[in-house]
């Protein structure tokens, strides 16, 4: 199951981009196969870095929690690996970065110009 619930406020999108629709469909497949519920906790909402693709409706943040509410990093690692293996060229999947800015959620963006793969 995918839950749509923002961290600080309601989620929003200005434009429903086909790349984000594809991403959400793939996340639903992973959720059904793995048995983990995941939460979309950011789209085009609250504050992100200045040049974030969230502001162009081309990024989403996902989290998975244990029943006690603590982040389930093992499940998020599995989600990140699944997405890296199954998303088309142009998607970047960011999780567990050295600066710890992405250790409590999986950030996925579609950027046809900058490809990290």
Backbone as XML, in Angstrom:
<?xml version="1.0"?>
<chain id="A" units="angstrom">
  <residue number="1" name="UNK">
    <atom name="N" x="0.838" y="-1.171" z="0.000"/>
    <atom name="CA" x="0.000" y="0.000" z="0.000"/>
    <atom name="C" x="0.889" y="1.243" z="0.000"/>
  </residue>
  <residue number="2" name="UNK">
    <atom name="N" x="0.446" y="2.235" z="-0.708"/>
    <atom name="CA" x="1.138" y="3.524" z="-0.707"/>
    <atom name="C" x="0.244" y="4.524" z="0.009"/>
  </residue>
  <residue number="3" name="UNK">
    <atom name="N" x="0.816" y="5.216" z="0.974"/>
    <atom name="CA" x="0.108" y="6.252" z="1.715"/>
    <atom name="C" x="0.665" y="7.602" z="1.275"/>
  </residue>
  <residue number="4" name="UNK">
    <atom name="N" x="-0.205" y="8.557" z="1.037"/>
    <atom name="CA" x="0.215" y="9.902" z="0.652"/>
    <atom name="C" x="-0.031" y="10.814" z="1.845"/>
  </residue>
  <residue number="5" name="UNK">
    <atom name="N" x="1.058" y="11.166" z="2.543"/>
    <atom name="CA" x="0.928" y="12.020" z="3.727"/>
    <atom name="C" x="2.214" y="12.814" z="3.882"/>
  </residue>
  <residue number="6" name="UNK">
    <atom name="N" x="2.111" y="14.109" z="3.746"/>
    <atom name="CA" x="3.279" y="14.978" z="3.841"/>
    <atom name="C" x="3.870" y="15.020" z="5.232"/>
  </residue>
  <residue number="7" name="UNK">
    <atom name="N" x="5.120" y="15.379" z="5.291"/>
    <atom name="CA" x="5.817" y="15.488" z="6.575"/>
    <atom name="C" x="5.296" y="16.678" z="7.364"/>
  </residue>
  <residue number="8" name="UNK">
    <atom name="N" x="5.203" y="17.832" z="6.718"/>
    <atom name="CA" x="4.810" y="19.051" z="7.420"/>
    <atom name="C" x="3.440" y="19.571" z="7.011"/>
  </residue>
  <residue number="9" name="UNK">
    <atom name="N" x="3.042" y="19.309" z="5.769"/>
    <atom name="CA" x="1.758" y="19.782" z="5.267"/>
    <atom name="C" x="1.266" y="18.820" z="4.194"/>
  </residue>
  <residue number="10" name="UNK">
    <atom name="N" x="0.107" y="19.094" z="3.644"/>
    <atom name="CA" x="-0.454" y="18.238" z="2.603"/>
    <atom name="C" x="0.465" y="18.200" z="1.392"/>
  </residue>
  <residue number="11" name="UNK">
    <atom name="N" x="0.483" y="17.071" z="0.713"/>
    <atom name="CA" x="1.272" y="16.937" z="-0.508"/>
    <atom name="C" x="0.617" y="17.719" z="-1.637"/>
  </residue>
  <residue number="12" name="UNK">
    <atom name="N" x="1.441" y="18.177" z="-2.566"/>
    <atom name="CA" x="0.878" y="18.892" z="-3.701"/>
    <atom name="C" x="1.731" y="18.676" z="-4.938"/>
  </residue>
  <residue number="13" name="UNK">
    <atom name="N" x="1.082" y="18.779" z="-6.070"/>
    <atom name="CA" x="1.723" y="18.768" z="-7.372"/>
    <atom name="C" x="1.051" y="19.847" z="-8.209"/>
  </residue>
  <residue number="14" name="UNK">
    <atom name="N" x="1.812" y="20.520" z="-9.016"/>
    <atom name="CA" x="1.216" y="21.468" z="-9.957"/>
    <atom name="C" x="0.842" y="20.745" z="-11.241"/>
  </residue>
  <residue number="15" name="UNK">
    <atom name="N" x="1.712" y="19.849" z="-11.655"/>
    <atom name="CA" x="1.510" y="19.081" z="-12.873"/>
    <atom name="C" x="1.758" y="17.610" z="-12.568"/>
  </residue>
  <residue number="16" name="UNK">
    <atom name="N" x="0.880" y="16.750" z="-13.022"/>
    <atom name="CA" x="1.090" y="15.312" z="-12.842"/>
    <atom name="C" x="1.903" y="14.823" z="-14.032"/>
  </residue>
  <residue number="17" name="UNK">
    <atom name="N" x="3.184" y="14.648" z="-13.788"/>
    <atom name="CA" x="4.121" y="14.266" z="-14.846"/>
    <atom name="C" x="4.079" y="12.751" z="-15.070"/>
  </residue>
  <residue number="18" name="UNK">
    <atom name="N" x="4.183" y="12.299" z="-16.310"/>
    <atom name="CA" x="4.154" y="10.860" z="-16.581"/>
    <atom name="C" x="5.303" y="10.112" z="-15.893"/>
  </residue>
  <residue number="19" name="UNK">
    <atom name="N" x="6.441" y="10.771" z="-15.714"/>
    <atom name="CA" x="7.576" y="10.120" z="-15.047"/>
    <atom name="C" x="7.239" y="9.799" z="-13.589"/>
  </residue>
  <residue number="20" name="UNK">
    <atom name="N" x="6.533" y="10.699" z="-12.930"/>
    <atom name="CA" x="6.155" y="10.468" z="-11.529"/>
    <atom name="C" x="5.065" y="9.413" z="-11.445"/>
  </residue>
  <residue number="21" name="UNK">
    <atom name="N" x="4.152" y="9.397" z="-12.413"/>
    <atom name="CA" x="3.131" y="8.342" z="-12.457"/>
    <atom name="C" x="3.795" y="6.979" z="-12.603"/>
  </residue>
  <residue number="22" name="UNK">
    <atom name="N" x="4.785" y="6.872" z="-13.503"/>
    <atom name="CA" x="5.530" y="5.610" z="-13.674"/>
    <atom name="C" x="6.227" y="5.209" z="-12.387"/>
  </residue>
  <residue number="23" name="UNK">
    <atom name="N" x="6.826" y="6.179" z="-11.717"/>
    <atom name="CA" x="7.498" y="5.915" z="-10.445"/>
    <atom name="C" x="6.515" y="5.380" z="-9.407"/>
  </residue>
  <residue number="24" name="UNK">
    <atom name="N" x="5.365" y="6.009" z="-9.283"/>
    <atom name="CA" x="4.369" y="5.571" z="-8.298"/>
    <atom name="C" x="3.837" y="4.178" z="-8.615"/>
  </residue>
  <residue number="25" name="UNK">
    <atom name="N" x="3.658" y="3.884" z="-9.891"/>
    <atom name="CA" x="3.220" y="2.538" z="-10.271"/>
    <atom name="C" x="4.254" y="1.498" z="-9.866"/>
  </residue>
  <residue number="26" name="UNK">
    <atom name="N" x="5.511" y="1.799" z="-10.104"/>
    <atom name="CA" x="6.579" y="0.868" z="-9.744"/>
    <atom name="C" x="6.670" y="0.698" z="-8.231"/>
  </residue>
  <residue number="27" name="UNK">
    <atom name="N" x="6.475" y="1.777" z="-7.489"/>
    <atom name="CA" x="6.472" y="1.683" z="-6.021"/>
    <atom name="C" x="5.325" y="0.811" z="-5.527"/>
  </residue>
  <residue number="28" name="UNK">
    <atom name="N" x="4.168" y="0.897" z="-6.197"/>
    <atom name="CA" x="3.037" y="0.044" z="-5.821"/>
    <atom name="C" x="3.367" y="-1.430" z="-6.060"/>
  </residue>
  <residue number="29" name="UNK">
    <atom name="N" x="4.049" y="-1.725" z="-7.154"/>
    <atom name="CA" x="4.480" y="-3.099" z="-7.428"/>
    <atom name="C" x="5.402" y="-3.576" z="-6.316"/>
  </residue>
  <residue number="30" name="UNK">
    <atom name="N" x="6.408" y="-2.750" z="-5.964"/>
    <atom name="CA" x="7.346" y="-3.139" z="-4.908"/>
    <atom name="C" x="6.618" y="-3.357" z="-3.583"/>
  </residue>
  <residue number="31" name="UNK">
    <atom name="N" x="5.711" y="-2.463" z="-3.241"/>
    <atom name="CA" x="4.965" y="-2.582" z="-1.993"/>
    <atom name="C" x="4.167" y="-3.880" z="-1.945"/>
  </residue>
  <residue number="32" name="UNK">
    <atom name="N" x="3.497" y="-4.205" z="-3.034"/>
    <atom name="CA" x="2.713" y="-5.449" z="-3.080"/>
    <atom name="C" x="3.593" y="-6.684" z="-2.990"/>
  </residue>
  <residue number="33" name="UNK">
    <atom name="N" x="4.723" y="-6.667" z="-3.669"/>
    <atom name="CA" x="5.625" y="-7.826" z="-3.649"/>
    <atom name="C" x="6.319" y="-7.989" z="-2.304"/>
  </residue>
  <residue number="34" name="UNK">
    <atom name="N" x="6.729" y="-6.872" z="-1.703"/>
    <atom name="CA" x="7.525" y="-6.938" z="-0.469"/>
    <atom name="C" x="6.676" y="-7.056" z="0.788"/>
  </residue>
  <residue number="35" name="UNK">
    <atom name="N" x="5.441" y="-6.578" z="0.720"/>
    <atom name="CA" x="4.586" y="-6.571" z="1.906"/>
    <atom name="C" x="4.788" y="-5.348" z="2.779"/>
  </residue>
  <residue number="36" name="UNK">
    <atom name="N" x="5.681" y="-4.446" z="2.399"/>
    <atom name="CA" x="5.908" y="-3.219" z="3.164"/>
    <atom name="C" x="5.004" y="-2.104" z="2.647"/>
  </residue>
  <residue number="37" name="UNK">
    <atom name="N" x="4.442" y="-1.349" z="3.572"/>
    <atom name="CA" x="3.711" y="-0.140" z="3.214"/>
    <atom name="C" x="4.713" y="0.992" z="3.091"/>
  </residue>
  <residue number="38" name="UNK">
    <atom name="N" x="4.557" y="1.800" z="2.079"/>
    <atom name="CA" x="5.457" y="2.948" z="1.970"/>
    <atom name="C" x="4.645" y="4.225" z="1.921"/>
  </residue>
  <residue number="39" name="UNK">
    <atom name="N" x="5.301" y="5.276" z="2.305"/>
    <atom name="CA" x="4.652" y="6.584" z="2.422"/>
    <atom name="C" x="5.330" y="7.572" z="1.487"/>
  </residue>
  <residue number="40" name="UNK">
    <atom name="N" x="4.546" y="8.241" z="0.680"/>
    <atom name="CA" x="5.055" y="9.368" z="-0.099"/>
    <atom name="C" x="4.966" y="10.558" z="0.842"/>
  </residue>
  <residue number="41" name="UNK">
    <atom name="N" x="6.099" y="11.101" z="1.243"/>
    <atom name="CA" x="6.056" y="12.183" z="2.226"/>
    <atom name="C" x="6.480" y="13.539" z="1.672"/>
  </residue>
  <residue number="42" name="UNK">
    <atom name="N" x="6.822" y="13.592" z="0.381"/>
    <atom name="CA" x="7.119" y="14.896" z="-0.202"/>
    <atom name="C" x="7.036" y="14.816" z="-1.714"/>
  </residue>
  <residue number="43" name="UNK">
    <atom name="N" x="6.365" y="15.811" z="-2.289"/>
    <atom name="CA" x="6.314" y="15.996" z="-3.734"/>
    <atom name="C" x="6.702" y="17.447" z="-3.993"/>
  </residue>
  <residue number="44" name="UNK">
    <atom name="N" x="5.772" y="18.275" z="-4.428"/>
    <atom name="CA" x="6.032" y="19.710" z="-4.645"/>
    <atom name="C" x="5.462" y="20.461" z="-3.443"/>
  </residue>
  <residue number="45" name="UNK">
    <atom name="N" x="6.154" y="20.372" z="-2.341"/>
    <atom name="CA" x="5.669" y="20.962" z="-1.097"/>
    <atom name="C" x="6.855" y="21.306" z="-0.207"/>
  </residue>
  <residue number="46" name="UNK">
    <atom name="N" x="6.644" y="21.901" z="0.854"/>
    <atom name="CA" x="7.591" y="22.481" z="1.814"/>
    <atom name="C" x="8.938" y="22.858" z="1.196"/>
  </residue>
  <residue number="47" name="UNK">
    <atom name="N" x="9.912" y="23.107" z="2.000"/>
    <atom name="CA" x="11.198" y="23.646" z="1.531"/>
    <atom name="C" x="12.143" y="22.529" z="1.117"/>
  </residue>
  <residue number="48" name="UNK">
    <atom name="N" x="12.758" y="22.730" z="-0.032"/>
    <atom name="CA" x="13.796" y="21.841" z="-0.553"/>
    <atom name="C" x="14.973" y="22.727" z="-0.954"/>
  </residue>
  <residue number="49" name="UNK">
    <atom name="N" x="16.051" y="22.101" z="-1.392"/>
    <atom name="CA" x="17.190" y="22.901" z="-1.832"/>
    <atom name="C" x="16.778" y="23.768" z="-3.027"/>
  </residue>
  <residue number="50" name="UNK">
    <atom name="N" x="17.516" y="24.834" z="-3.235"/>
    <atom name="CA" x="17.161" y="25.871" z="-4.212"/>
    <atom name="C" x="16.829" y="25.321" z="-5.599"/>
  </residue>
  <residue number="51" name="UNK">
    <atom name="N" x="17.625" y="24.405" z="-6.109"/>
    <atom name="CA" x="17.433" y="23.884" z="-7.459"/>
    <atom name="C" x="16.765" y="22.510" z="-7.482"/>
  </residue>
  <residue number="52" name="UNK">
    <atom name="N" x="16.053" y="22.186" z="-6.435"/>
    <atom name="CA" x="15.431" y="20.872" z="-6.320"/>
    <atom name="C" x="14.418" y="20.624" z="-7.434"/>
  </residue>
  <residue number="53" name="UNK">
    <atom name="N" x="14.406" y="19.392" z="-7.920"/>
    <atom name="CA" x="13.420" y="19.004" z="-8.926"/>
    <atom name="C" x="12.033" y="18.798" z="-8.321"/>
  </residue>
  <residue number="54" name="UNK">
    <atom name="N" x="11.925" y="18.839" z="-7.012"/>
    <atom name="CA" x="10.598" y="18.828" z="-6.375"/>
    <atom name="C" x="9.771" y="20.000" z="-6.902"/>
  </residue>
  <residue number="55" name="UNK">
    <atom name="N" x="10.405" y="21.147" z="-7.112"/>
    <atom name="CA" x="9.699" y="22.351" z="-7.551"/>
    <atom name="C" x="9.242" y="22.275" z="-9.010"/>
  </residue>
  <residue number="56" name="UNK">
    <atom name="N" x="9.739" y="21.285" z="-9.743"/>
    <atom name="CA" x="9.300" y="21.073" z="-11.128"/>
    <atom name="C" x="8.392" y="19.846" z="-11.231"/>
  </residue>
  <residue number="57" name="UNK">
    <atom name="N" x="7.944" y="19.326" z="-10.090"/>
    <atom name="CA" x="7.100" y="18.131" z="-10.038"/>
    <atom name="C" x="7.802" y="16.915" z="-10.637"/>
  </residue>
  <residue number="58" name="UNK">
    <atom name="N" x="9.124" y="16.853" z="-10.460"/>
    <atom name="CA" x="9.907" y="15.746" z="-11.000"/>
    <atom name="C" x="10.665" y="14.981" z="-9.918"/>
  </residue>
  <residue number="59" name="UNK">
    <atom name="N" x="10.224" y="15.096" z="-8.653"/>
    <atom name="CA" x="10.884" y="14.372" z="-7.571"/>
    <atom name="C" x="9.860" y="13.968" z="-6.519"/>
  </residue>
  <residue number="60" name="UNK">
    <atom name="N" x="10.177" y="12.873" z="-5.838"/>
    <atom name="CA" x="9.325" y="12.383" z="-4.756"/>
    <atom name="C" x="10.206" y="11.782" z="-3.675"/>
  </residue>
  <residue number="61" name="UNK">
    <atom name="N" x="9.757" y="11.879" z="-2.439"/>
    <atom name="CA" x="10.446" y="11.276" z="-1.305"/>
    <atom name="C" x="9.550" y="10.211" z="-0.694"/>
  </residue>
  <residue number="62" name="UNK">
    <atom name="N" x="10.162" y="9.069" z="-0.369"/>
    <atom name="CA" x="9.438" y="7.930" z="0.191"/>
    <atom name="C" x="10.070" y="7.514" z="1.508"/>
  </residue>
  <residue number="63" name="UNK">
    <atom name="N" x="9.235" y="7.070" z="2.437"/>
    <atom name="CA" x="9.763" y="6.513" z="3.677"/>
    <atom name="C" x="8.989" y="5.253" z="4.033"/>
  </residue>
  <residue number="64" name="UNK">
    <atom name="N" x="9.625" y="4.419" z="4.831"/>
    <atom name="CA" x="9.019" y="3.195" z="5.342"/>
    <atom name="C" x="9.371" y="3.144" z="6.815"/>
  </residue>
  <residue number="65" name="UNK">
    <atom name="N" x="8.387" y="2.872" z="7.647"/>
    <atom name="CA" x="8.605" y="2.850" z="9.095"/>
    <atom name="C" x="8.257" y="1.495" z="9.682"/>
  </residue>
  <residue number="66" name="UNK">
    <atom name="N" x="8.922" y="1.199" z="10.796"/>
    <atom name="CA" x="8.530" y="0.054" z="11.615"/>
    <atom name="C" x="7.206" y="0.406" z="12.302"/>
  </residue>
  <residue number="67" name="UNK">
    <atom name="N" x="6.567" y="-0.575" z="12.895"/>
    <atom name="CA" x="5.305" y="-0.315" z="13.606"/>
    <atom name="C" x="5.477" y="0.682" z="14.744"/>
  </residue>
  <residue number="68" name="UNK">
    <atom name="N" x="6.699" y="0.776" z="15.300"/>
    <atom name="CA" x="6.956" y="1.726" z="16.387"/>
    <atom name="C" x="7.227" y="3.145" z="15.877"/>
  </residue>
  <residue number="69" name="UNK">
    <atom name="N" x="7.168" y="3.341" z="14.551"/>
    <atom name="CA" x="7.353" y="4.667" z="13.970"/>
    <atom name="C" x="8.774" y="5.001" z="13.570"/>
  </residue>
  <residue number="70" name="UNK">
    <atom name="N" x="9.750" y="4.190" z="13.967"/>
    <atom name="CA" x="11.139" y="4.462" z="13.595"/>
    <atom name="C" x="11.379" y="4.065" z="12.140"/>
  </residue>
  <residue number="71" name="UNK">
    <atom name="N" x="12.273" y="4.789" z="11.457"/>
    <atom name="CA" x="12.550" y="4.475" z="10.056"/>
    <atom name="C" x="13.035" y="3.034" z="9.877"/>
  </residue>
  <residue number="72" name="UNK">
    <atom name="N" x="12.509" y="2.368" z="8.866"/>
    <atom name="CA" x="12.943" y="1.018" z="8.525"/>
    <atom name="C" x="13.964" y="1.139" z="7.396"/>
  </residue>
  <residue number="73" name="UNK">
    <atom name="N" x="15.215" y="1.328" z="7.776"/>
    <atom name="CA" x="16.271" y="1.567" z="6.787"/>
    <atom name="C" x="16.540" y="0.355" z="5.899"/>
  </residue>
  <residue number="74" name="UNK">
    <atom name="N" x="16.392" y="-0.842" z="6.460"/>
    <atom name="CA" x="16.609" y="-2.050" z="5.656"/>
    <atom name="C" x="15.584" y="-2.122" z="4.523"/>
  </residue>
  <residue number="75" name="UNK">
    <atom name="N" x="14.326" y="-1.831" z="4.818"/>
    <atom name="CA" x="13.286" y="-1.848" z="3.779"/>
    <atom name="C" x="13.517" y="-0.719" z="2.780"/>
  </residue>
  <residue number="76" name="UNK">
    <atom name="N" x="13.925" y="0.449" z="3.259"/>
    <atom name="CA" x="14.191" y="1.563" z="2.332"/>
    <atom name="C" x="15.375" y="1.235" z="1.424"/>
  </residue>
  <residue number="77" name="UNK">
    <atom name="N" x="16.366" y="0.538" z="1.945"/>
    <atom name="CA" x="17.500" y="0.114" z="1.122"/>
    <atom name="C" x="17.014" y="-0.839" z="0.027"/>
  </residue>
  <residue number="78" name="UNK">
    <atom name="N" x="16.110" y="-1.763" z="0.394"/>
    <atom name="CA" x="15.543" y="-2.687" z="-0.595"/>
    <atom name="C" x="14.756" y="-1.923" z="-1.663"/>
  </residue>
  <residue number="79" name="UNK">
    <atom name="N" x="13.961" y="-0.945" z="-1.232"/>
    <atom name="CA" x="13.204" y="-0.130" z="-2.182"/>
    <atom name="C" x="14.152" y="0.603" z="-3.128"/>
  </residue>
  <residue number="80" name="UNK">
    <atom name="N" x="15.188" y="1.225" z="-2.580"/>
    <atom name="CA" x="16.145" y="1.969" z="-3.414"/>
    <atom name="C" x="16.808" y="1.048" z="-4.438"/>
  </residue>
  <residue number="81" name="UNK">
    <atom name="N" x="17.208" y="-0.144" z="-4.027"/>
    <atom name="CA" x="17.838" y="-1.092" z="-4.957"/>
    <atom name="C" x="16.853" y="-1.527" z="-6.037"/>
  </residue>
  <residue number="82" name="UNK">
    <atom name="N" x="15.605" y="-1.800" z="-5.650"/>
    <atom name="CA" x="14.582" y="-2.190" z="-6.612"/>
    <atom name="C" x="14.361" y="-1.083" z="-7.644"/>
  </residue>
  <residue number="83" name="UNK">
    <atom name="N" x="14.237" y="0.146" z="-7.160"/>
    <atom name="CA" x="14.004" y="1.263" z="-8.072"/>
    <atom name="C" x="15.188" y="1.475" z="-9.010"/>
  </residue>
  <residue number="84" name="UNK">
    <atom name="N" x="16.398" y="1.372" z="-8.499"/>
    <atom name="CA" x="17.587" y="1.518" z="-9.361"/>
    <atom name="C" x="17.608" y="0.461" z="-10.459"/>
  </residue>
  <residue number="85" name="UNK">
    <atom name="N" x="17.150" y="-0.745" z="-10.118"/>
    <atom name="CA" x="17.146" y="-1.840" z="-11.087"/>
    <atom name="C" x="16.029" y="-1.731" z="-12.116"/>
  </residue>
  <residue number="86" name="UNK">
    <atom name="N" x="14.924" y="-1.062" z="-11.763"/>
    <atom name="CA" x="13.744" y="-1.103" z="-12.616"/>
    <atom name="C" x="13.335" y="0.223" z="-13.259"/>
  </residue>
  <residue number="87" name="UNK">
    <atom name="N" x="13.864" y="1.329" z="-12.801"/>
    <atom name="CA" x="13.486" y="2.616" z="-13.393"/>
    <atom name="C" x="14.239" y="2.852" z="-14.696"/>
  </residue>
  <residue number="88" name="UNK">
    <atom name="N" x="13.620" y="3.598" z="-15.573"/>
    <atom name="CA" x="14.234" y="3.928" z="-16.854"/>
    <atom name="C" x="15.424" y="4.865" z="-16.656"/>
  </residue>
  <residue number="89" name="UNK">
    <atom name="N" x="16.220" y="4.951" z="-17.714"/>
    <atom name="CA" x="17.350" y="5.862" z="-17.742"/>
    <atom name="C" x="16.862" y="7.293" z="-17.535"/>
  </residue>
  <residue number="90" name="UNK">
    <atom name="N" x="17.543" y="8.041" z="-16.698"/>
    <atom name="CA" x="17.149" y="9.416" z="-16.406"/>
    <atom name="C" x="16.673" y="9.593" z="-14.981"/>
  </residue>
  <residue number="91" name="UNK">
    <atom name="N" x="16.353" y="8.492" z="-14.305"/>
    <atom name="CA" x="15.964" y="8.573" z="-12.902"/>
    <atom name="C" x="17.198" y="8.453" z="-12.013"/>
  </residue>
  <residue number="92" name="UNK">
    <atom name="N" x="17.224" y="9.240" z="-10.956"/>
    <atom name="CA" x="18.249" y="9.131" z="-9.922"/>
    <atom name="C" x="17.562" y="8.712" z="-8.625"/>
  </residue>
  <residue number="93" name="UNK">
    <atom name="N" x="18.142" y="7.726" z="-7.952"/>
    <atom name="CA" x="17.620" y="7.247" z="-6.677"/>
    <atom name="C" x="18.679" y="7.539" z="-5.625"/>
  </residue>
  <residue number="94" name="UNK">
    <atom name="N" x="18.300" y="8.293" z="-4.599"/>
    <atom name="CA" x="19.255" y="8.721" z="-3.577"/>
    <atom name="C" x="18.790" y="8.212" z="-2.225"/>
  </residue>
  <residue number="95" name="UNK">
    <atom name="N" x="19.663" y="7.464" z="-1.558"/>
    <atom name="CA" x="19.368" y="6.963" z="-0.215"/>
    <atom name="C" x="20.680" y="6.743" z="0.527"/>
  </residue>
  <residue number="96" name="UNK">
    <atom name="N" x="20.661" y="7.041" z="1.811"/>
    <atom name="CA" x="21.787" y="6.757" z="2.707"/>
    <atom name="C" x="23.067" y="7.453" z="2.243"/>
  </residue>
  <residue number="97" name="UNK">
    <atom name="N" x="22.974" y="8.753" z="2.051"/>
    <atom name="CA" x="24.117" y="9.537" z="1.594"/>
    <atom name="C" x="25.098" y="9.782" z="2.741"/>
  </residue>
  <residue number="98" name="UNK">
    <atom name="N" x="26.372" y="9.999" z="2.427"/>
    <atom name="CA" x="27.375" y="10.222" z="3.474"/>
    <atom name="C" x="27.050" y="11.411" z="4.386"/>
  </residue>
  <residue number="99" name="UNK">
    <atom name="N" x="26.401" y="12.442" z="3.837"/>
    <atom name="CA" x="26.077" y="13.609" z="4.673"/>
    <atom name="C" x="24.799" y="13.401" z="5.499"/>
  </residue>
  <residue number="100" name="UNK">
    <atom name="N" x="24.206" y="12.231" z="5.377"/>
    <atom name="CA" x="23.031" y="11.805" z="6.149"/>
    <atom name="C" x="21.767" y="12.605" z="5.828"/>
  </residue>
  <residue number="101" name="UNK">
    <atom name="N" x="21.754" y="13.362" z="4.724"/>
    <atom name="CA" x="20.548" y="14.108" z="4.369"/>
    <atom name="C" x="19.463" y="13.192" z="3.815"/>
  </residue>
  <residue number="102" name="UNK">
    <atom name="N" x="19.845" y="12.005" z="3.388"/>
    <atom name="CA" x="18.870" y="11.065" z="2.831"/>
    <atom name="C" x="18.971" y="9.712" z="3.540"/>
  </residue>
  <residue number="103" name="UNK">
    <atom name="N" x="19.061" y="9.720" z="4.863"/>
    <atom name="CA" x="19.122" y="8.443" z="5.568"/>
    <atom name="C" x="17.777" y="8.056" z="6.185"/>
  </residue>
  <residue number="104" name="UNK">
    <atom name="N" x="16.776" y="8.933" z="6.104"/>
    <atom name="CA" x="15.464" y="8.591" z="6.649"/>
    <atom name="C" x="14.384" y="8.565" z="5.562"/>
  </residue>
  <residue number="105" name="UNK">
    <atom name="N" x="14.796" y="8.679" z="4.310"/>
    <atom name="CA" x="13.862" y="8.590" z="3.191"/>
    <atom name="C" x="14.627" y="8.296" z="1.902"/>
  </residue>
  <residue number="106" name="UNK">
    <atom name="N" x="13.886" y="7.797" z="0.913"/>
    <atom name="CA" x="14.435" y="7.548" z="-0.415"/>
    <atom name="C" x="13.968" y="8.692" z="-1.306"/>
  </residue>
  <residue number="107" name="UNK">
    <atom name="N" x="14.904" y="9.387" z="-1.892"/>
    <atom name="CA" x="14.604" y="10.494" z="-2.803"/>
    <atom name="C" x="14.764" y="9.973" z="-4.224"/>
  </residue>
  <residue number="108" name="UNK">
    <atom name="N" x="13.748" y="10.220" z="-5.061"/>
    <atom name="CA" x="13.814" y="9.805" z="-6.458"/>
    <atom name="C" x="13.469" y="11.013" z="-7.317"/>
  </residue>
  <residue number="109" name="UNK">
    <atom name="N" x="14.292" y="11.253" z="-8.330"/>
    <atom name="CA" x="14.034" y="12.369" z="-9.234"/>
    <atom name="C" x="14.266" y="11.928" z="-10.665"/>
  </residue>
  <residue number="110" name="UNK">
    <atom name="N" x="13.576" y="12.604" z="-11.561"/>
    <atom name="CA" x="13.766" y="12.350" z="-12.976"/>
    <atom name="C" x="14.392" y="13.586" z="-13.588"/>
  </residue>
  <residue number="111" name="UNK">
    <atom name="N" x="15.594" y="13.393" z="-14.126"/>
    <atom name="CA" x="16.329" y="14.500" z="-14.719"/>
    <atom name="C" x="17.040" y="13.967" z="-15.953"/>
  </residue>
  <residue number="112" name="UNK">
    <atom name="N" x="16.482" y="14.305" z="-17.115"/>
    <atom name="CA" x="17.065" y="13.774" z="-18.345"/>
    <atom name="C" x="18.439" y="14.357" z="-18.649"/>
  </residue>
  <residue number="113" name="UNK">
    <atom name="N" x="18.818" y="15.437" z="-17.964"/>
    <atom name="CA" x="20.107" y="16.082" z="-18.252"/>
    <atom name="C" x="21.249" y="15.575" z="-17.394"/>
  </residue>
  <residue number="114" name="UNK">
    <atom name="N" x="20.970" y="15.180" z="-16.169"/>
    <atom name="CA" x="22.020" y="14.726" z="-15.254"/>
    <atom name="C" x="21.713" y="13.303" z="-14.828"/>
  </residue>
  <residue number="115" name="UNK">
    <atom name="N" x="22.497" y="12.380" z="-15.328"/>
    <atom name="CA" x="22.244" y="10.979" z="-15.058"/>
    <atom name="C" x="23.365" y="10.394" z="-14.208"/>
  </residue>
  <residue number="116" name="UNK">
    <atom name="N" x="23.019" y="9.942" z="-13.011"/>
    <atom name="CA" x="24.023" y="9.421" z="-12.078"/>
    <atom name="C" x="24.330" y="7.957" z="-12.317"/>
  </residue>
  <residue number="117" name="UNK">
    <atom name="N" x="23.581" y="7.291" z="-13.165"/>
    <atom name="CA" x="23.731" y="5.843" z="-13.309"/>
    <atom name="C" x="25.072" y="5.480" z="-13.868"/>
  </residue>
</chain>
